[in-house]
Amino acid sequence: MEVQRGKIVIVEDDLDAQEALTRVLRGLGYEVWPAGNGELALLLIERHKPDLICLDLSLPSISGFDVCEAVKSNRDTALSRVLVLTGRESPQDRAIAEALGADEYLTKPFSMGILTSLVERLTCQTQEPIQLQPKVQQ
């Protein structure tokens, strides 16, 4: 039986990008739910309580900023990590996303290597901390 590494909701309205992200992350063993808009994203996030949300900011109807704010202000989903994946490069957009609770901000285009490193780091942080035994000095 294959062990899932974590749960991820991908919020991306570009279908090609959404499919590529879904394929890569599922290939790494993550359980993934794609959403092409903010409304569906909020439903999936509420239902699945993901470890990570990969979030585009430029979405139809509900913006990624609004999705981030809704996630972080809901006590049931506030611990989900948010990785913003966007073409918006302005320092103001980054500052707003961070103020709303985004954990990381990655601008497009990006390499899948950088993305997977961030995903692994962020999903690892959502797990229970490992209790290490103190070293005994001899």
Backbone as JSON, one array per atom type, in Angstrom:
{
  "sequence": "MEVQRGKIVIVEDDLDAQEALTRVLRGLGYEVWPAGNGELALLLIERHKPDLICLDLSLPSISGFDVCEAVKSNRDTALSRVLVLTGRESPQDRAIAEALGADEYLTKPFSMGILTSLVERLTCQTQEPIQLQPKVQQ",
  "N": [[0.85, -1.18, 0.0], [0.59, 2.18, -0.91], [2.0, 4.96, 0.7], [0.68, 8.1, 1.45], [2.16, 11.28, 1.11], [1.23, 13.71, 1.91], [-1.44, 16.16, 1.81], [-2.59, 18.16, -0.84], [-3.99, 21.08, -2.23], [-4.3, 22.42, -5.37], [-4.53, 25.53, -6.78], [-5.2, 26.9, -9.63], [-5.84, 28.59, -12.57], [-4.95, 28.27, -15.16], [-5.12, 25.69, -17.27], [-3.14, 23.96, -18.39], [-0.88, 24.46, -16.74], [-2.01, 23.73, -14.3], [-2.48, 20.97, -14.71], [0.17, 20.07, -15.1], [1.37, 20.65, -12.59], [-0.23, 19.06, -10.95], [0.34, 16.47, -11.93], [3.15, 16.26, -11.4], [3.25, 16.56, -8.56], [1.56, 14.49, -7.67], [3.07, 12.4, -8.64], [5.17, 12.47, -6.86], [4.01, 11.39, -4.69], [2.04, 12.76, -3.3], [-1.32, 13.47, -2.24], [-3.57, 14.98, -4.3], [-5.72, 17.68, -5.13], [-7.02, 19.43, -7.74], [-8.04, 22.8, -8.54], [-9.74, 25.17, -10.5], [-10.63, 27.68, -9.91], [-11.41, 30.17, -7.38], [-13.77, 29.63, -5.88], [-14.26, 26.83, -6.09], [-11.85, 26.01, -5.02], [-12.03, 26.88, -2.31], [-14.09, 25.21, -1.42], [-12.9, 22.65, -1.73], [-10.73, 22.94, 0.0], [-11.98, 23.29, 2.47], [-13.25, 20.82, 2.68], [-11.16, 18.86, 2.53], [-9.05, 19.7, 4.16], [-6.22, 20.46, 3.58], [-2.62, 19.92, 3.77], [-1.1, 21.68, 2.38], [-1.56, 24.48, 0.23], [-1.28, 25.29, -3.05], [-1.23, 28.22, -4.61], [-2.44, 30.32, -7.06], [-2.53, 33.82, -7.69], [-3.99, 35.37, -9.49], [-7.04, 34.83, -10.29], [-10.25, 33.81, -11.65], [-13.17, 35.55, -10.6], [-13.08, 35.08, -7.45], [-10.24, 36.26, -5.94], [-6.81, 35.1, -5.55], [-5.69, 36.31, -3.33], [-7.98, 36.73, -1.73], [-8.74, 34.08, -1.31], [-6.55, 33.15, 0.17], [-6.75, 34.78, 2.46], [-9.26, 33.9, 3.43], [-8.7, 31.21, 4.03], [-6.67, 31.41, 6.01], [-8.0, 32.79, 8.0], [-9.89, 31.08, 8.93], [-10.49, 28.9, 11.49], [-10.44, 26.14, 11.16], [-8.86, 25.67, 8.95], [-6.63, 27.2, 9.16], [-4.05, 26.31, 9.76], [-3.12, 25.19, 7.46], [-0.58, 25.32, 5.04], [0.37, 27.92, 2.79], [1.43, 28.27, -0.43], [2.23, 30.59, -2.62], [1.95, 30.77, -6.07], [2.72, 32.6, -8.69], [2.5, 34.99, -11.39], [2.77, 37.55, -10.7], [4.96, 39.96, -9.87], [5.43, 42.16, -8.27], [6.67, 43.98, -5.42], [4.66, 44.92, -3.74], [2.49, 43.15, -4.13], [3.63, 40.8, -3.13], [4.04, 41.59, -0.46], [1.4, 41.99, 0.39], [0.35, 39.38, 0.11], [1.96, 38.02, 1.98], [1.19, 39.38, 4.3], [-1.4, 38.49, 4.49], [-1.01, 35.92, 5.23], [0.4, 34.08, 3.65], [2.81, 31.52, 3.23], [5.02, 31.09, 1.58], [6.31, 32.6, -1.43], [6.39, 32.34, -4.78], [7.51, 33.25, -7.92], [6.36, 33.02, -11.3], [8.06, 32.37, -14.38], [9.01, 29.21, -12.89], [11.31, 26.7, -11.73], [10.65, 23.19, -11.68], [12.15, 21.83, -9.85], [12.78, 23.71, -7.83], [10.18, 24.25, -7.01], [9.34, 21.67, -6.04], [11.13, 21.34, -3.93], [10.34, 23.43, -2.2], [7.68, 22.6, -1.7], [8.12, 20.14, -0.41], [9.48, 21.03, 1.88], [7.53, 22.69, 3.07], [5.36, 20.93, 3.48], [6.5, 19.11, 5.18], [6.79, 20.64, 7.45], [4.22, 20.73, 8.39], [3.74, 18.42, 9.66], [3.63, 16.37, 12.67], [5.96, 17.34, 15.16], [9.16, 15.8, 15.43], [10.26, 13.99, 18.14], [13.28, 14.21, 19.6], [15.72, 12.27, 21.19], [17.76, 13.35, 23.86], [21.29, 13.69, 23.46], [23.57, 11.59, 25.06], [26.28, 12.43, 26.95], [29.56, 11.19, 27.06]],
  "CA": [[0.0, 0.0, 0.0], [1.4, 3.39, -1.04], [1.76, 5.93, 1.75], [0.57, 9.47, 0.96], [3.1, 12.18, 1.78], [0.51, 14.88, 2.37], [-2.58, 16.56, 0.99], [-2.36, 19.46, -1.48], [-4.95, 21.66, -3.17], [-3.67, 23.31, -6.36], [-5.49, 26.52, -7.26], [-4.56, 27.43, -10.84], [-6.84, 28.65, -13.65], [-4.34, 27.84, -16.42], [-5.29, 24.24, -17.25], [-1.86, 23.28, -18.64], [-0.08, 24.58, -15.53], [-2.68, 22.93, -13.28], [-2.22, 19.56, -14.99], [1.59, 19.8, -14.86], [1.59, 20.64, -11.14], [-0.91, 17.88, -10.41], [1.1, 15.29, -12.33], [4.43, 16.23, -10.67], [3.05, 16.35, -7.13], [1.06, 13.12, -7.48], [4.22, 11.53, -8.88], [5.98, 12.48, -5.65], [3.29, 10.7, -3.63], [1.06, 13.6, -2.61], [-2.72, 13.41, -2.61], [-3.74, 16.3, -4.9], [-7.01, 18.09, -5.68], [-6.88, 20.67, -8.5], [-9.18, 23.71, -8.66], [-9.49, 26.21, -11.49], [-11.14, 28.97, -9.46], [-11.43, 30.33, -5.94], [-14.94, 29.01, -5.26], [-13.99, 25.39, -5.96], [-10.72, 25.87, -4.1], [-12.5, 26.99, -0.93], [-14.84, 23.98, -1.11], [-11.94, 21.55, -1.58], [-9.93, 23.2, 1.19], [-12.85, 23.02, 3.62], [-13.54, 19.38, 2.73], [-9.99, 17.99, 2.68], [-8.1, 20.25, 5.14], [-4.89, 20.09, 3.06], [-1.39, 20.37, 4.42], [-0.54, 22.76, 1.57], [-2.34, 25.04, -0.87], [-0.48, 25.97, -4.08], [-2.24, 29.22, -4.92], [-2.24, 31.42, -8.0], [-3.23, 35.01, -7.21], [-4.9, 35.89, -10.52], [-8.08, 33.83, -10.53], [-11.55, 34.39, -11.96], [-14.12, 35.9, -9.52], [-12.44, 35.24, -6.14], [-8.79, 36.33, -6.15], [-5.97, 34.31, -4.67], [-5.58, 37.05, -2.05], [-9.18, 36.45, -0.94], [-8.67, 32.67, -0.9], [-5.55, 33.08, 1.25], [-7.34, 35.39, 3.66], [-10.32, 33.01, 3.93], [-8.06, 30.02, 4.6], [-5.93, 31.74, 7.23], [-8.9, 33.32, 9.03], [-10.79, 30.0, 9.34], [-9.73, 28.09, 12.46], [-10.33, 24.76, 10.68], [-7.89, 25.57, 7.86], [-5.57, 28.19, 9.39], [-2.73, 25.69, 9.82], [-2.68, 24.81, 6.11], [0.45, 26.18, 4.49], [0.02, 28.51, 1.5], [2.54, 28.56, -1.33], [1.73, 31.4, -3.73], [2.61, 30.55, -7.36], [2.1, 33.69, -9.44], [3.28, 35.81, -12.31], [2.79, 38.91, -10.14], [6.29, 40.13, -9.3], [5.62, 43.42, -7.54], [6.87, 43.87, -3.97], [3.38, 45.16, -3.06], [1.72, 41.9, -4.15], [4.29, 39.89, -2.19], [3.77, 42.07, 0.9], [-0.01, 41.72, 0.69], [0.21, 37.94, 0.3], [2.57, 37.67, 3.26], [0.35, 39.94, 5.37], [-2.6, 37.65, 4.58], [-0.63, 34.63, 5.81], [1.12, 33.18, 2.74], [4.05, 31.02, 3.82], [6.08, 31.28, 0.58], [5.87, 33.34, -2.62], [7.25, 31.93, -5.89], [7.03, 33.86, -9.16], [6.45, 32.26, -12.55], [8.22, 30.91, -14.41], [9.87, 28.63, -11.87], [11.69, 25.33, -12.06], [9.96, 22.17, -10.87], [13.05, 21.49, -8.75], [12.55, 24.69, -6.76], [8.82, 24.0, -6.51], [9.26, 20.46, -5.23], [11.86, 21.59, -2.67], [9.46, 24.22, -1.33], [6.54, 21.76, -1.3], [8.58, 19.17, 0.6], [9.77, 21.74, 3.13], [6.29, 23.18, 3.68], [4.53, 19.82, 3.96], [7.21, 18.53, 6.31], [6.53, 21.51, 8.6], [2.85, 20.56, 8.91], [3.67, 17.15, 10.38], [3.96, 16.42, 14.09], [7.4, 17.44, 15.35], [9.84, 14.57, 15.87], [10.88, 14.13, 19.46], [14.62, 13.65, 19.59], [16.28, 11.94, 22.51], [18.98, 14.1, 24.07], [22.51, 12.9, 23.38], [24.22, 11.35, 26.34], [27.72, 12.69, 26.85], [30.36, 10.15, 27.73]],
  "C": [[0.89, 1.25, 0.0], [1.0, 4.4, 0.04], [1.71, 7.33, 1.12], [1.49, 10.36, 1.79], [2.42, 13.39, 2.36], [-0.6, 15.21, 1.4], [-2.36, 17.98, 0.47], [-3.55, 19.83, -2.34], [-4.17, 22.62, -4.06], [-4.74, 24.23, -6.9], [-4.83, 27.27, -8.41], [-5.59, 27.41, -11.96], [-6.27, 28.3, -15.02], [-4.31, 26.31, -16.4], [-3.98, 23.49, -17.48], [-0.98, 23.31, -17.39], [-0.68, 23.72, -14.41], [-2.38, 21.44, -13.47], [-0.77, 19.19, -14.73], [1.89, 19.71, -13.36], [0.98, 19.39, -10.52], [-0.11, 16.62, -10.71], [2.41, 15.17, -11.52], [4.21, 15.89, -9.2], [2.46, 14.97, -6.82], [2.19, 12.12, -7.69], [5.15, 11.44, -7.69], [5.26, 11.83, -4.46], [2.3, 11.54, -2.85], [-0.34, 13.31, -3.11], [-3.1, 14.82, -3.06], [-5.17, 16.49, -5.41], [-6.81, 19.4, -6.42], [-8.18, 21.47, -8.52], [-8.81, 24.82, -9.62], [-9.99, 27.58, -11.09], [-11.22, 28.98, -7.93], [-12.58, 29.65, -5.24], [-14.7, 27.52, -5.03], [-12.86, 25.16, -4.97], [-11.19, 25.91, -2.65], [-13.31, 25.77, -0.51], [-13.89, 22.81, -0.86], [-11.11, 21.71, -0.31], [-10.73, 22.89, 2.45], [-13.07, 21.52, 3.79], [-12.31, 18.55, 3.11], [-8.96, 18.47, 3.7], [-6.66, 19.91, 4.72], [-3.75, 20.59, 3.93], [-0.86, 21.62, 3.71], [-1.53, 23.18, 0.49], [-1.36, 25.76, -1.79], [-1.44, 26.92, -4.77], [-1.78, 30.28, -5.9], [-3.01, 32.62, -7.45], [-4.27, 35.52, -8.19], [-5.88, 34.8, -10.92], [-9.37, 34.52, -10.93], [-12.41, 34.52, -10.69], [-13.47, 36.11, -8.15], [-10.93, 35.21, -6.34], [-8.05, 35.39, -5.2], [-5.75, 34.99, -3.32], [-6.76, 36.72, -1.15], [-9.21, 34.99, -0.46], [-7.7, 32.53, 0.28], [-6.12, 33.63, 2.55], [-8.41, 34.49, 4.27], [-9.74, 31.78, 4.62], [-7.44, 30.34, 5.95], [-6.82, 32.29, 8.35], [-9.9, 32.27, 9.53], [-10.01, 29.07, 10.27], [-9.56, 26.65, 12.03], [-9.25, 24.58, 9.61], [-6.67, 26.47, 8.07], [-4.17, 27.58, 9.42], [-2.25, 25.18, 8.47], [-1.64, 25.81, 5.64], [-0.02, 26.7, 3.13], [1.29, 28.87, 0.75], [1.95, 29.3, -2.53], [2.61, 31.12, -4.95], [1.99, 31.54, -8.34], [3.07, 34.33, -10.42], [3.42, 37.23, -11.81], [4.08, 39.11, -9.34], [6.45, 41.36, -8.41], [5.81, 43.17, -6.04], [5.57, 44.09, -3.2], [2.54, 43.89, -3.01], [2.31, 40.9, -3.17], [3.97, 40.29, -0.75], [2.33, 41.79, 1.3], [-0.21, 40.23, 0.97], [0.79, 37.5, 1.65], [1.74, 38.18, 4.43], [-0.92, 39.11, 5.57], [-2.29, 36.24, 5.07], [0.06, 33.66, 4.88], [2.46, 32.8, 3.35], [5.25, 31.2, 2.89], [5.46, 31.93, -0.64], [6.85, 33.03, -3.73], [6.68, 32.51, -7.18], [7.29, 32.95, -10.36], [7.32, 33.04, -13.52], [9.18, 30.45, -13.32], [10.23, 27.21, -12.3], [10.92, 24.37, -11.16], [10.83, 21.74, -9.7], [12.86, 22.42, -7.56], [11.17, 24.47, -6.15], [8.79, 22.78, -5.6], [10.02, 20.61, -3.91], [11.01, 22.38, -1.69], [8.29, 23.39, -0.81], [6.98, 20.79, -0.21], [8.87, 19.85, 1.93], [8.49, 22.17, 3.84], [5.41, 22.04, 4.19], [5.18, 19.11, 5.14], [6.92, 19.33, 7.58], [5.14, 21.32, 9.17], [2.71, 19.28, 9.7], [3.99, 17.37, 11.85], [5.48, 16.51, 14.25], [7.97, 16.11, 15.86], [10.51, 14.87, 17.2], [12.23, 13.45, 19.42], [15.08, 13.39, 21.01], [17.55, 12.78, 22.69], [20.2, 13.15, 24.0], [23.12, 12.77, 24.79], [25.72, 11.57, 26.15], [28.47, 11.64, 27.64], [31.63, 10.72, 28.29]]
}
